[in-house]
Amino acid sequence: MMQFCANGLFGLTDTQIVKNFIELSVIIITKNEALNIRACLESVAWADEIIVVDSGSTDDTVVICLEFTPHVYIHDWPGFGPQKNRALGYASKNWVLSLDADERVTPELHAQLLKAMEDAGKDGFYLPRLSQFCGRFIRHSGWHPDYVMRLFKRTKGRFSDDLVHESVILQGRAGKLSCPLLHYSYMNEADVNRKIEQYASAAALQMFNSGKAVNGADAPVRAGWAFFRTYCLRLGFLDGVAGFNIACMNARTTYLKYRKLQALRST
């Protein structure tokens, strides 16, 4: 028979009940992120649980992760959405914060996250993301404020199955935070070139699997539009040389994506 005490259910105080309800799991997927992962993990060392799903790192990524959490799991690589759902499956706390290895939670954002989880009227929150491109934080080019759903109740959200550019599907009410999540996304030219190839390949495969048609004009026309949209419509020119380079990067990614799709269709 359930018994109530003067100071709450089973003797728990109201503060203890609330604390149990707002415990947080941080989930991160990795591969060869030894240069990034330590700073990321240090920024969320306060979390109740950290889950890392690695896809076969050959550097010290796993060793570094094990310094912060015993919850490190090795899997193959099925794409961004499916891999993040794997990580989500390991989480056990009421709330989940999804991070990439190149992201950092500031002390100001930490405080806002804790307060947000106490909001009984919301099931998830969008975080504004401030991204760096080769040493400079970008304020335009379609990169800012770049709201992304990253904090949500574990039972209310899951990731889309997209191989790239996955998103959280939230069953419930969402809010927005104001403190930015720092994103050290492109560190140098080699990093830019690597990610262009990675994202173009994944996007082409995703389009191929969805049955998307392609013709010879798609690659150059869509690449030109990607440059114009980034540099002009999204005010990339206000970011100076970095904005021009981001527009070029978006154009090249788009061009390669459609060329790769064309190649898949011709096999």
Buried (B, 14 or more C-beta within 10 A) or exposed (E): EEEEEEEEEEEBEEEBEEEEBBBBBBBBBBBBBBBBBBBBBEBBEEBBBBBBBBBEBEBBBBEBBEEBBEBBEEBEBEBBBBBBBBBBEBBEBBBBBBBBBBBBBBEEBBEBBEEBBEEEEBBBBBBBBBBBBBEBBBBBBBBBBBBBBBBBBBEBBBBBBBBBEBEBBBEEEBEEBEBBBBBBBBBEEEBBEEBBBEBBBBBBBBBBEEEEEBEEEBBBBBBEBBBBBBBEEBBBBEBEEBBBBBBBBBBBBBBBBBBBBBEBBEE
